Amino acid sequence: ITEFIIPEGVTSVSDDAFSSMRYLEKISIGKNITNISGETFLYSSNLAEIIISPDHPTLKTIDNVLYTKDGKTLLYCPCANKTKDITVPAGVEKISDNAFYYSNYIENVVMPQSVKELGESVFSYCCALKNVTLPEGLSEIPYNTFYYCENLEMVNIPKNIKKIKSERIAPT
């Protein structure tokens, strides 16, 4: 399946509904969907386009990145979004868990001062990621934020950071 349309009658999509769909390139989300997260698309490595109706009551896309309608939460950036530089819009307060997980092309991310919270594993497996500018409003860097970011060169860590949580290691 390379393209999927979530029908208008569907209201909720589970966290792993489209997870590991390697060939999925494009998804259209019906306007009745009220519950969806970045984890819905984990490992969908070819997903490049998310289509949301302009009259959707709770979701929107900006530059093919999924946000809540009020613009306060960045939910998900598709893995195959070919944008190299991401500037998170002003007004975003939260970056959800796994929001950029496995994004193959992103090299630079700049966040506005309005961001106060990062979810876990936000940049995990972003192999092309080189530079991240974190905002002053953050107080902690969650688990697995930069897990397997093998080309990471620079992270601007603001002085307000009180806690950097360690990477999780699988039990042996």
DOROGU-149540 format. One line per field, with one value per atom (N, C-alpha, C): residue number from 1; x, y, z; residue in three letters. Coordinates in Angstrom, 3 decimals, padded with zeros to 6 digits, always signed. Each point is the difference from the previous one (the first is absolute). Layout:
N
k	NUM, ...
X	X, ...
Y	Y, ...
Z	Z, ...
r	ALA, ...
END
This chain:
172
k	1, 1, 1, 2, 2, 2, 3, 3, 3, 4, 4, 4, 5, 5, 5, 6, 6, 6, 7, 7, 7, 8, 8, 8, 9, 9, 9, 10, 10, 10, 11, 11, 11, 12, 12, 12, 13, 13, 13, 14, 14, 14, 15, 15, 15, 16, 16, 16, 17, 17, 17, 18, 18, 18, 19, 19, 19, 20, 20, 20, 21, 21, 21, 22, 22, 22, 23, 23, 23, 24, 24, 24, 25, 25, 25, 26, 26, 26, 27, 27, 27, 28, 28, 28, 29, 29, 29, 30, 30, 30, 31, 31, 31, 32, 32, 32, 33, 33, 33, 34, 34, 34, 35, 35, 35, 36, 36, 36, 37, 37, 37, 38, 38, 38, 39, 39, 39, 40, 40, 40, 41, 41, 41, 42, 42, 42, 43, 43, 43, 44, 44, 44, 45, 45, 45, 46, 46, 46, 47, 47, 47, 48, 48, 48, 49, 49, 49, 50, 50, 50, 51, 51, 51, 52, 52, 52, 53, 53, 53, 54, 54, 54, 55, 55, 55, 56, 56, 56, 57, 57, 57, 58, 58, 58, 59, 59, 59, 60, 60, 60, 61, 61, 61, 62, 62, 62, 63, 63, 63, 64, 64, 64, 65, 65, 65, 66, 66, 66, 67, 67, 67, 68, 68, 68, 69, 69, 69, 70, 70, 70, 71, 71, 71, 72, 72, 72, 73, 73, 73, 74, 74, 74, 75, 75, 75, 76, 76, 76, 77, 77, 77, 78, 78, 78, 79, 79, 79, 80, 80, 80, 81, 81, 81, 82, 82, 82, 83, 83, 83, 84, 84, 84, 85, 85, 85, 86, 86, 86, 87, 87, 87, 88, 88, 88, 89, 89, 89, 90, 90, 90, 91, 91, 91, 92, 92, 92, 93, 93, 93, 94, 94, 94, 95, 95, 95, 96, 96, 96, 97, 97, 97, 98, 98, 98, 99, 99, 99, 100, 100, 100, 101, 101, 101, 102, 102, 102, 103, 103, 103, 104, 104, 104, 105, 105, 105, 106, 106, 106, 107, 107, 107, 108, 108, 108, 109, 109, 109, 110, 110, 110, 111, 111, 111, 112, 112, 112, 113, 113, 113, 114, 114, 114, 115, 115, 115, 116, 116, 116, 117, 117, 117, 118, 118, 118, 119, 119, 119, 120, 120, 120, 121, 121, 121, 122, 122, 122, 123, 123, 123, 124, 124, 124, 125, 125, 125, 126, 126, 126, 127, 127, 127, 128, 128, 128, 129, 129, 129, 130, 130, 130, 131, 131, 131, 132, 132, 132, 133, 133, 133, 134, 134, 134, 135, 135, 135, 136, 136, 136, 137, 137, 137, 138, 138, 138, 139, 139, 139, 140, 140, 140, 141, 141, 141, 142, 142, 142, 143, 143, 143, 144, 144, 144, 145, 145, 145, 146, 146, 146, 147, 147, 147, 148, 148, 148, 149, 149, 149, 150, 150, 150, 151, 151, 151, 152, 152, 152, 153, 153, 153, 154, 154, 154, 155, 155, 155, 156, 156, 156, 157, 157, 157, 158, 158, 158, 159, 159, 159, 160, 160, 160, 161, 161, 161, 162, 162, 162, 163, 163, 163, 164, 164, 164, 165, 165, 165, 166, 166, 166, 167, 167, 167, 168, 168, 168, 169, 169, 169, 170, 170, 170, 171, 171, 171, 172, 172, 172
X	+000.856, -000.856, +000.892, -000.161, +000.782, -000.818, -001.313, -000.875, -001.190, -000.364, -001.129, -000.848, -001.304, -000.945, -000.758, +000.119, -000.777, -001.389, -001.021, -001.351, -000.559, -000.939, -000.620, -000.647, -000.495, -000.674, +000.927, +001.274, +000.965, +000.348, +000.005, +000.275, +001.324, +000.562, +001.217, +000.898, +001.303, +000.983, +000.988, +000.231, +000.885, +001.452, +000.799, +001.389, +000.826, -000.346, +000.827, -000.749, -001.072, -000.875, +000.733, +000.913, +000.720, +001.490, +000.343, +001.379, +000.566, +001.210, +000.734, -000.578, -000.835, -000.499, +001.052, +000.987, +001.169, -000.321, -001.080, -000.289, -000.981, -000.572, -000.955, +000.705, -000.491, +000.599, -000.898, -001.309, -000.945, -001.210, -000.435, -001.193, -000.897, -001.295, -001.006, -000.796, -000.082, -000.664, -001.342, -001.058, -001.361, -000.232, -000.990, -000.202, -000.625, -000.428, -000.569, +001.031, +001.245, +001.055, +000.299, -000.125, +000.299, +001.174, +000.421, +001.086, +001.006, +001.192, +001.078, +001.306, +001.064, +001.297, +001.100, +001.200, +001.145, +000.310, -000.349, +000.255, -000.866, -001.010, -000.864, +000.789, +001.061, +000.747, +001.433, +000.350, +001.367, +000.459, +001.205, +000.651, -000.635, -000.876, -000.555, +001.001, +001.074, +001.183, -000.178, -001.038, -000.225, -001.140, -000.597, -001.086, +000.550, -000.525, +000.496, -001.082, -001.266, -001.061, -001.190, -000.416, -001.202, -000.970, -001.197, -001.007, -001.106, -000.258, -001.042, -000.916, -001.287, -000.962, +000.186, -000.066, +000.155, -001.062, -001.135, -001.052, +000.036, +001.113, +000.130, -000.036, -000.805, -000.162, +001.170, +000.843, +001.039, +001.424, +000.161, +001.324, +000.266, +001.287, +000.407, +001.416, +000.396, +001.389, +000.595, +001.274, +000.782, +001.269, +000.262, +001.172, +000.070, -001.160, -000.137, +000.382, -000.091, +000.211, -001.342, -000.365, -001.301, +000.019, -000.979, -000.153, -001.442, -000.191, -001.355, -000.493, -001.298, -000.581, +000.416, +000.121, +000.390, +001.494, +000.749, +001.414, +000.897, -000.532, +000.792, +000.810, -000.388, +000.709, +000.402, +001.277, +000.491, -000.144, -000.815, -000.287, +000.958, +000.275, +000.776, +000.537, +001.238, +000.625, +000.256, -000.571, +000.161, +001.471, +000.284, +001.368, +000.621, -000.780, +000.543, -000.230, -000.346, -000.080, +001.420, +000.201, +001.346, +000.579, -000.678, +000.494, +001.241, +001.067, +001.230, +000.006, -000.652, -000.006, -001.425, -000.205, -001.318, +000.080, -000.871, -000.169, -001.404, -000.062, -001.287, -000.634, -001.272, -000.638, -000.143, +000.058, -000.253, -001.396, -000.148, -001.288, -000.074, +000.857, +000.029, +000.584, -000.712, +000.424, +000.534, -000.446, +000.371, +000.363, +001.058, +000.375, -000.298, -000.917, -000.470, +001.057, -000.231, +000.855, +000.165, +001.206, +000.304, -000.336, -000.120, -000.454, +000.868, +001.308, +000.907, +000.648, -000.491, +000.578, +000.249, +001.242, +000.397, -000.157, -000.023, -000.063, +001.356, -000.002, +001.230, +000.748, -000.654, +000.612, +000.322, -000.601, +000.167, +001.437, +000.598, +001.364, +000.051, -000.895, +000.028, -001.407, -000.107, -001.290, +000.194, -000.852, -000.009, -001.386, -000.019, -001.270, -000.179, -001.249, -000.249, +000.051, +000.094, +000.031, -001.297, -001.073, -001.285, -000.005, +000.930, +000.028, +000.456, -000.856, +000.273, +000.164, -000.388, +000.014, +000.370, +000.924, +000.352, -000.483, -000.592, -000.366, +001.227, -000.175, +001.095, +000.290, +001.234, +000.461, -000.316, -000.030, -000.390, +000.837, +001.310, +000.882, +000.652, -000.444, +000.619, +000.060, +001.140, +000.260, -000.071, +000.213, +000.103, +001.456, +000.319, +001.392, +000.678, -000.759, +000.598, +000.103, -000.616, -000.058, +001.403, +000.270, +001.310, -000.069, -001.019, -000.065, -001.409, -000.075, -001.292, +000.183, -000.901, -000.021, -001.210, +000.249, -001.075, -000.324, -001.267, -000.399, +000.318, +000.082, +000.286, -001.073, -001.234, -001.102, +000.010, +000.859, +000.070, +000.701, -000.465, +000.684, +000.649, -000.392, +000.628, +000.048, +000.947, +000.103, -000.388, -001.116, -000.534, +000.849, -000.418, +000.637, +000.057, +001.103, +000.177, -000.217, +000.178, -000.214, +000.867, +001.248, +000.934, +000.545, -000.774, +000.416, +000.265, +001.160, +000.449, -000.004, +000.327, +000.203, +001.489, +000.422, +001.416, +000.785, -000.675, +000.699, -000.160, -000.530, -000.232, +001.321, +000.069, +001.213, -000.149, -001.206, -000.163, -001.431, -000.114, -001.281, +000.202, -000.793, +000.055, -000.867, +000.643, -000.731, -000.115, -001.233, -000.179, +000.367, +000.296, +000.440, -001.100, -001.262, -001.109, -000.170, +000.718, -000.137, +000.476, -000.889, +000.309, +000.285, -000.535, +000.136, +000.155, +000.977, +000.160, -000.143, -001.082, -000.256, +000.842, +000.528, +000.882, -000.778, +000.734, -000.591, -000.418, -001.118, -000.437, +000.798, +000.369, +000.744, -000.841, -000.155, -000.799, +000.663, -000.797, +000.587, +000.664, +001.055, +000.685, -000.293
Y	-001.181, +001.181, +001.231, +000.862, +001.235, +001.226, -000.131, +001.124, -000.533, +000.741, -000.440, +001.213, -000.166, +001.048, -000.504, +000.736, -000.345, +000.572, -000.848, +000.467, +000.995, +000.793, +001.055, -000.527, -001.208, -000.525, -000.413, -000.179, -000.425, +001.189, -000.219, +001.091, -000.139, -001.200, -000.231, -000.981, +000.213, -000.878, -000.397, -001.290, -000.458, +000.395, -000.054, +000.435, -000.749, -001.214, -000.753, -000.417, +000.686, -000.395, -000.108, +000.915, -000.010, -000.223, -000.463, -000.276, -001.095, +000.193, -000.970, -000.208, +000.903, -000.104, +000.638, -000.802, +000.492, +000.662, -000.388, +000.522, +001.171, +000.292, +001.103, +001.320, +000.740, +001.274, +001.191, -000.238, +001.110, -000.467, +000.846, -000.330, +001.225, -000.227, +001.059, -000.299, +000.981, -000.174, +000.698, -000.768, +000.530, +001.017, +000.869, +001.116, -000.404, -001.257, -000.435, -000.567, -000.164, -000.539, +001.007, -000.457, +000.871, -000.522, -001.238, -000.596, -000.637, +000.594, -000.528, +000.520, -000.772, +000.443, -000.351, +000.465, -000.333, -001.481, -000.671, -001.431, -000.805, +000.611, -000.660, -000.408, +000.726, -000.206, -000.503, -000.451, -000.447, -001.015, +000.175, -000.886, +000.024, +000.925, +000.145, +000.840, -000.633, +000.703, +000.725, -000.299, +000.691, +001.009, +000.166, +000.965, +001.405, +000.673, +001.335, +001.064, -000.406, +000.994, -000.364, +000.972, -000.128, +001.060, -000.433, +000.935, +000.130, +001.246, +000.334, +001.014, -000.208, +000.967, +001.340, +001.126, +001.314, +000.280, -000.689, +000.221, -001.044, -000.738, -000.976, +000.756, -000.444, +000.756, -000.079, -001.041, -000.151, -000.154, -000.162, -000.234, +000.927, +000.215, +000.744, -000.417, +000.306, -000.197, +001.347, +000.152, +001.145, -000.592, +000.300, -000.558, -001.515, -000.641, -001.453, -000.599, +000.787, -000.475, +000.112, -001.033, -000.076, +000.709, +000.898, +000.775, -000.076, +000.333, +000.225, +001.290, +000.132, +001.156, +001.329, +000.019, +001.241, +000.313, -000.928, +000.232, -000.128, -000.499, -000.084, -001.290, -001.036, -001.278, -000.486, -000.285, -000.643, -001.495, -000.666, -001.413, -000.920, +000.326, -000.948, +000.635, -000.330, +000.372, -001.301, -000.169, -001.262, -000.359, -001.287, -000.508, +000.412, +000.015, +000.294, +001.445, +000.870, +001.422, +000.424, +000.462, +000.254, +001.354, +000.700, +001.278, -000.227, +000.711, -000.137, +000.901, +001.158, +000.964, +000.195, -000.249, +000.169, +001.157, +000.969, +001.057, -000.160, -000.392, -000.195, +001.379, +000.163, +001.315, +000.530, +001.303, +000.659, -000.380, -000.168, -000.381, -001.469, -000.828, -001.416, -000.109, -000.690, -000.147, -001.391, -000.988, -001.388, -000.715, -000.798, -000.904, -001.396, -000.721, -001.298, -001.089, -001.063, -001.185, -000.433, -000.350, -000.561, +000.916, +001.279, +000.922, -000.032, -000.144, -000.038, -001.371, -000.968, -001.340, -000.537, -000.386, -000.646, +000.903, +001.312, +000.933, -000.029, -000.437, -000.316, +001.185, +001.138, +001.098, +001.230, +000.124, +001.213, +000.112, +001.170, +000.265, +001.046, +000.983, +001.110, +000.288, +000.197, +000.332, +001.189, +000.995, +001.173, +000.076, +000.131, +000.088, +001.408, +000.466, +001.333, +000.001, +001.168, +000.125, -000.466, -000.120, -000.434, -001.471, -000.826, -001.434, -000.176, -000.642, -000.234, -001.471, -000.882, -001.432, -000.817, -000.942, -000.984, -001.355, -000.775, -001.373, -000.893, -001.244, -000.968, -000.376, -000.337, -000.510, +000.941, +001.279, +000.979, -000.121, -000.147, -000.070, -001.371, -001.013, -001.322, -000.466, -000.523, -000.554, +001.033, +001.248, +001.029, -000.001, -000.894, -000.255, +001.173, +000.865, +001.145, +001.235, -000.039, +001.169, +000.445, +001.299, +000.566, +001.040, +000.884, +001.129, +000.191, +000.258, +000.280, +001.186, +000.951, +001.126, -000.157, -000.225, -000.171, +001.354, +000.224, +001.288, +000.135, +001.232, +000.315, -000.502, -000.183, -000.387, -001.445, -000.819, -001.406, -000.129, -000.948, -000.248, -001.381, -000.882, -001.311, -000.535, -000.892, -000.721, -001.436, -000.481, -001.325, -001.169, -001.198, -001.235, -000.091, -000.523, -000.345, +001.152, +001.211, +001.153, -000.084, -000.389, -000.050, -001.413, -001.000, -001.396, -000.342, -000.513, -000.393, +001.148, +001.177, +001.140, +000.035, -000.894, -000.262, +001.118, +000.966, +001.120, +001.315, -000.087, +001.199, +000.695, +001.284, +000.786, +001.010, +000.619, +001.063, +000.058, +000.078, +000.241, +001.207, +001.025, +001.193, -000.280, -000.302, -000.312, +001.280, +000.464, +001.249, -000.128, +001.126, +000.009, -000.418, +000.044, -000.363, -001.499, -000.817, -001.449, -000.448, -000.674, -000.489, -001.500, -000.714, -001.451, -000.493, -000.869, -000.711, -001.469, -000.589, -001.410, -000.877, -001.073, -000.882, -000.807, -000.508, -000.855, -001.302, -000.536, -001.298, -001.098, -000.959, -001.139, -001.242, -000.805, -001.218, -000.956, -000.675, -000.966, -001.166, -000.531, -001.125, -001.295
Z	+000.000, +000.000, +000.000, -000.995, -000.060, +000.393, -000.076, +000.343, +000.785, +001.045, +000.830, +000.355, -000.052, +000.397, +001.214, +001.104, +001.191, -000.217, -000.046, -000.315, +001.009, -000.461, +000.824, +001.282, +000.021, +001.191, +001.124, -000.278, +001.012, +000.891, +001.334, +000.931, +000.739, +000.056, +000.761, -000.738, +000.110, -000.620, +001.089, +000.182, +001.070, -000.272, +001.057, -000.081, -001.029, -000.320, -000.938, -001.270, -000.311, -001.116, -001.337, -000.279, -001.272, +000.217, +001.182, +000.343, -000.900, -000.432, -000.824, -001.390, -000.476, -001.379, -000.903, -000.392, -000.727, -001.326, -000.642, -001.337, +000.008, +001.153, +000.100, -000.291, -000.989, -000.393, +000.311, +000.019, +000.132, +000.795, +000.942, +000.777, +000.077, -000.170, +000.143, +001.262, +000.874, +001.287, -000.033, +000.221, -000.004, +001.097, -000.208, +000.939, +001.332, +000.147, +001.269, +000.964, -000.450, +000.856, +001.106, +001.244, +001.133, +000.814, -000.252, +000.762, -000.946, -000.076, -000.831, +000.573, -000.125, +000.529, -000.985, +000.287, -000.832, +000.005, +001.081, +000.094, -000.972, -000.532, -000.983, -001.231, -000.306, -001.247, +000.213, +001.195, +000.260, -001.042, -000.467, -000.972, -001.388, -000.274, -001.359, -000.782, -000.399, -000.498, -001.329, -000.754, -001.273, +000.056, +001.173, +000.123, -000.213, -001.016, -000.353, +000.090, -000.060, -000.096, +000.889, +000.794, +000.826, -000.475, -000.359, -000.499, +001.041, +000.392, +000.968, -000.654, +000.123, -000.519, +000.711, -000.732, +000.637, +001.068, -000.091, +001.005, +001.115, +000.120, +001.088, +001.322, +000.959, +001.247, +000.979, -000.073, +001.016, -000.541, -001.322, -000.575, -001.173, -000.273, -001.193, -000.368, -001.215, -000.402, -000.396, +000.303, -000.448, -000.594, -001.260, -000.683, +000.166, -000.098, +000.060, +001.359, +001.054, +001.360, +000.708, +000.775, +000.657, +001.353, +000.192, +001.240, +000.490, +001.279, +000.473, -000.647, -000.139, -000.692, +000.631, +001.334, +000.672, -000.164, -000.610, -000.262, +001.220, +001.104, +001.220, +000.129, -000.773, +000.084, -001.382, -000.172, -001.212, +000.252, -000.816, +000.197, -000.746, -001.282, -000.800, -001.271, -000.304, -001.267, -000.751, -001.180, -000.732, -000.251, +000.097, -000.173, -001.321, -001.062, -001.327, -000.429, +000.956, -000.290, -000.376, -001.210, -000.517, +000.408, +000.883, +000.491, +000.857, -000.280, +000.777, +001.227, -000.113, +001.093, +000.493, +001.275, +000.612, +000.988, -000.179, +000.983, +000.564, +001.242, +000.660, +000.176, -000.392, +000.076, +001.429, +000.126, +001.282, +000.475, +001.288, +000.577, +000.366, -000.601, +000.361, +001.403, +000.884, +001.383, +000.315, -000.781, +000.282, -001.295, +000.069, -001.079, +000.532, -000.622, +000.493, -000.050, +000.779, -000.057, -001.452, -000.371, -001.327, -001.173, +000.223, -001.047, -001.264, +000.160, -001.156, -000.150, +000.726, +000.044, -001.405, -000.248, -001.250, -001.221, +000.212, -001.132, -000.698, -001.233, -000.716, -000.588, -000.196, -000.747, +000.833, +001.144, +000.808, +000.515, -000.252, +000.453, +001.106, -000.058, +000.951, +000.513, +001.317, +000.613, +000.924, -000.191, +000.873, +000.631, +001.315, +000.726, +000.544, +000.012, +000.542, +001.527, +000.580, +001.460, +000.651, -000.778, +000.557, +000.399, -000.511, +000.328, +001.443, +000.787, +001.419, +000.325, -000.949, +000.300, -001.235, +000.210, -001.027, +000.481, -000.900, +000.325, -000.079, +000.377, -000.073, -001.442, -000.265, -001.304, -001.163, +000.255, -001.018, -001.268, +000.133, -001.171, -000.181, +000.713, -000.112, -001.446, -000.361, -001.333, -001.123, +000.308, -001.052, -000.449, -000.895, -000.380, -000.704, -000.652, -000.698, +000.897, +001.164, +000.883, +000.409, -000.197, +000.335, +001.109, -000.070, +000.933, +000.536, +001.316, +000.634, +000.932, -000.118, +000.922, +000.896, +001.280, +000.973, +000.626, +000.353, +000.571, +001.484, +000.442, +001.405, +000.956, -000.477, +000.871, +000.461, -000.573, +000.414, +001.337, +000.820, +001.270, +000.024, -000.946, -000.059, -001.425, -000.217, -001.265, +000.312, -000.585, +000.336, -000.504, +000.415, -000.437, -001.525, -000.476, -001.413, -000.972, +000.436, -000.875, -001.246, +000.148, -001.134, -000.236, +000.350, -000.132, -001.463, -000.288, -001.337, -001.008, +000.460, -000.905, -000.303, -000.844, -000.199, -000.674, -000.631, -000.637, +000.752, +001.198, +000.801, +000.306, -000.347, +000.206, +001.132, +000.114, +000.966, +000.524, +001.328, +000.652, +000.896, -000.239, +000.830, +001.231, +001.127, +001.232, +000.818, +000.218, +000.740, +001.478, +000.613, +001.400, +000.981, -000.422, +000.895, +000.184, -000.755, +000.107, +001.380, +000.724, +001.349, -000.005, -001.014, -000.014, -001.433, -000.197, -001.272, +000.344, -000.485, +000.312, -000.905, +000.558, -000.767, -001.034, -000.959, -001.019, +000.671, -000.424, +000.533, -000.654, +000.784, -000.527, +000.253, -001.036, +000.118, +000.974, +000.821, +000.955, -000.756, +000.586, -000.638, +000.719
r	ILE, ILE, ILE, THR, THR, THR, GLU, GLU, GLU, PHE, PHE, PHE, ILE, ILE, ILE, ILE, ILE, ILE, PRO, PRO, PRO, GLU, GLU, GLU, GLY, GLY, GLY, VAL, VAL, VAL, THR, THR, THR, SER, SER, SER, VAL, VAL, VAL, SER, SER, SER, ASP, ASP, ASP, ASP, ASP, ASP, ALA, ALA, ALA, PHE, PHE, PHE, SER, SER, SER, SER, SER, SER, MET, MET, MET, ARG, ARG, ARG, TYR, TYR, TYR, LEU, LEU, LEU, GLU, GLU, GLU, LYS, LYS, LYS, ILE, ILE, ILE, SER, SER, SER, ILE, ILE, ILE, GLY, GLY, GLY, LYS, LYS, LYS, ASN, ASN, ASN, ILE, ILE, ILE, THR, THR, THR, ASN, ASN, ASN, ILE, ILE, ILE, SER, SER, SER, GLY, GLY, GLY, GLU, GLU, GLU, THR, THR, THR, PHE, PHE, PHE, LEU, LEU, LEU, TYR, TYR, TYR, SER, SER, SER, SER, SER, SER, ASN, ASN, ASN, LEU, LEU, LEU, ALA, ALA, ALA, GLU, GLU, GLU, ILE, ILE, ILE, ILE, ILE, ILE, ILE, ILE, ILE, SER, SER, SER, PRO, PRO, PRO, ASP, ASP, ASP, HIS, HIS, HIS, PRO, PRO, PRO, THR, THR, THR, LEU, LEU, LEU, LYS, LYS, LYS, THR, THR, THR, ILE, ILE, ILE, ASP, ASP, ASP, ASN, ASN, ASN, VAL, VAL, VAL, LEU, LEU, LEU, TYR, TYR, TYR, THR, THR, THR, LYS, LYS, LYS, ASP, ASP, ASP, GLY, GLY, GLY, LYS, LYS, LYS, THR, THR, THR, LEU, LEU, LEU, LEU, LEU, LEU, TYR, TYR, TYR, CYS, CYS, CYS, PRO, PRO, PRO, CYS, CYS, CYS, ALA, ALA, ALA, ASN, ASN, ASN, LYS, LYS, LYS, THR, THR, THR, LYS, LYS, LYS, ASP, ASP, ASP, ILE, ILE, ILE, THR, THR, THR, VAL, VAL, VAL, PRO, PRO, PRO, ALA, ALA, ALA, GLY, GLY, GLY, VAL, VAL, VAL, GLU, GLU, GLU, LYS, LYS, LYS, ILE, ILE, ILE, SER, SER, SER, ASP, ASP, ASP, ASN, ASN, ASN, ALA, ALA, ALA, PHE, PHE, PHE, TYR, TYR, TYR, TYR, TYR, TYR, SER, SER, SER, ASN, ASN, ASN, TYR, TYR, TYR, ILE, ILE, ILE, GLU, GLU, GLU, ASN, ASN, ASN, VAL, VAL, VAL, VAL, VAL, VAL, MET, MET, MET, PRO, PRO, PRO, GLN, GLN, GLN, SER, SER, SER, VAL, VAL, VAL, LYS, LYS, LYS, GLU, GLU, GLU, LEU, LEU, LEU, GLY, GLY, GLY, GLU, GLU, GLU, SER, SER, SER, VAL, VAL, VAL, PHE, PHE, PHE, SER, SER, SER, TYR, TYR, TYR, CYS, CYS, CYS, CYS, CYS, CYS, ALA, ALA, ALA, LEU, LEU, LEU, LYS, LYS, LYS, ASN, ASN, ASN, VAL, VAL, VAL, THR, THR, THR, LEU, LEU, LEU, PRO, PRO, PRO, GLU, GLU, GLU, GLY, GLY, GLY, LEU, LEU, LEU, SER, SER, SER, GLU, GLU, GLU, ILE, ILE, ILE, PRO, PRO, PRO, TYR, TYR, TYR, ASN, ASN, ASN, THR, THR, THR, PHE, PHE, PHE, TYR, TYR, TYR, TYR, TYR, TYR, CYS, CYS, CYS, GLU, GLU, GLU, ASN, ASN, ASN, LEU, LEU, LEU, GLU, GLU, GLU, MET, MET, MET, VAL, VAL, VAL, ASN, ASN, ASN, ILE, ILE, ILE, PRO, PRO, PRO, LYS, LYS, LYS, ASN, ASN, ASN, ILE, ILE, ILE, LYS, LYS, LYS, LYS, LYS, LYS, ILE, ILE, ILE, LYS, LYS, LYS, SER, SER, SER, GLU, GLU, GLU, ARG, ARG, ARG, ILE, ILE, ILE, ALA, ALA, ALA, PRO, PRO, PRO, THR, THR, THR
END
